[in-house]
Amino acid sequence: MFITMCNIAFSIVESGYFQTLLKSRSNAIELFFVKAGSTVKRWIFEEFEKKRLEIKTELATARSRIHVSFDGWALPNGLAIVGVVVHCLDKDLINRSYLMGMRRIGGSSHWREYR
C-alpha cells in the first residue's frame, strides 16, 4: 500500500538507502526482504486481481440496478482523462461506488478549449 498510495517507483526496494532504512528497524525483516522491483510489481498485480474478483462478486450480489457514471477532466499539463464509476446497493443495502477504470483520452489539446 505504501508504494502504490505514495506513487513510489517499484525500484525503491532496490535502493541501498531504502534497504538500510528497513534493516535499521528490525533484523527479522531480512527474512522477508524484497530486493527487486519486479516482486513489488507482482504483489500489486496479485492484490489488484483479488480486489477485482471481490468487486465482481459484490456487483453480482447487488440488491439494486448497477448505475454507471463517467467523469472527464483535463490536467494542467493538457492530459485528458475519463473515469468510469459504478454505483449500487450491496447485499446489505449499503450504497457502494467502485472506480472501474481511468483512461487517457487521445487528442487532449481540444480539451483545453472547454476548460
C-alpha positions in Angstrom: 0.0 0.0 0.0 2.8 2.4 0.8 4.3 2.1 -2.6 1.1 2.5 -4.6 -0.6 5.1 -2.4 2.5 7.3 -2.3 3.1 6.8 -6.0 6.6 5.5 -5.4 8.6 3.6 -8.1 8.8 -0.2 -7.7 12.6 0.1 -7.9 12.7 1.8 -4.5 13.2 -1.7 -3.0 16.5 -1.9 -4.9 17.8 1.3 -3.3 20.6 0.8 -0.7 19.2 3.7 1.3 15.7 2.1 1.4 17.2 -1.3 2.4 19.3 0.3 5.1 16.1 2.0 6.5 14.3 -1.3 6.7 17.2 -3.1 8.2 17.6 -0.4 10.9 14.0 -1.2 12.1 14.4 -4.9 12.6 16.8 -7.7 11.8 13.9 -10.1 11.4 12.7 -8.2 8.4 15.6 -9.6 6.4 13.8 -12.9 6.2 11.1 -11.2 4.1 13.3 -8.6 2.4 12.3 -7.6 -1.1 15.3 -7.0 -3.3 13.6 -6.4 -6.7 11.0 -4.0 -8.0 9.5 -6.9 -10.0 8.5 -8.6 -6.8 6.6 -5.5 -5.7 5.0 -5.3 -9.1 3.9 -8.9 -8.9 2.4 -8.3 -5.4 0.5 -5.3 -6.7 -0.9 -7.2 -9.6 -1.9 -10.1 -7.3 -3.7 -7.6 -5.0 -5.4 -6.0 -8.0 -6.7 -9.4 -9.2 -8.0 -10.2 -5.7 -9.8 -6.8 -5.4 -11.2 -7.2 -9.0 -12.7 -10.5 -8.1 -14.2 -9.1 -4.9 -15.8 -6.3 -6.8 -17.2 -8.7 -9.4 -18.8 -10.7 -6.6 -20.2 -7.5 -4.9 -21.7 -6.5 -8.2 -23.1 -9.9 -8.9 -24.9 -9.8 -5.5 -26.0 -6.2 -5.7 -29.6 -5.5 -4.5 -30.2 -2.7 -6.9 -29.5 -1.9 -10.5 -25.9 -1.0 -11.3 -25.6 2.6 -12.4 -22.6 3.8 -14.4 -21.2 7.3 -14.3 -18.4 9.0 -16.3 -16.3 11.9 -15.5 -13.8 13.6 -17.8 -11.2 16.2 -16.9 -8.0 17.7 -18.1 -4.9 18.2 -16.0 -2.9 21.4 -16.2 -0.4 19.7 -18.5 -3.2 19.1 -21.0 -3.6 15.4 -20.3 -7.3 14.4 -20.7 -8.7 11.6 -18.6 -12.1 9.9 -18.3 -13.1 7.9 -15.2 -15.8 5.2 -15.1 -17.5 4.6 -11.8 -20.3 2.1 -11.0 -22.8 2.6 -8.2 -25.2 0.2 -6.5 -26.7 -1.0 -3.2 -24.8 -4.0 -1.9 -26.3 -7.1 -0.3 -26.7 -5.2 3.0 -28.3 -2.3 1.2 -25.3 -0.1 1.7 -24.6 2.4 -1.1 -21.3 1.4 -2.9 -19.3 3.1 -5.6 -16.4 1.4 -7.4 -13.9 3.0 -9.7 -13.9 0.7 -12.7 -11.3 2.4 -14.8 -9.5 5.5 -15.9 -8.3 6.1 -19.4 -6.3 8.7 -21.1 -8.2 10.3 -24.0 -6.2 10.9 -27.1 -6.0 14.3 -28.7 -6.1 16.1 -25.3 -5.3 19.5 -26.9 -9.0 20.0 -27.8 -9.9 19.7 -24.0 -8.1 22.9 -23.3 -10.8 24.8 -25.3 -13.6 23.6 -22.9 -12.0 24.4 -19.6 
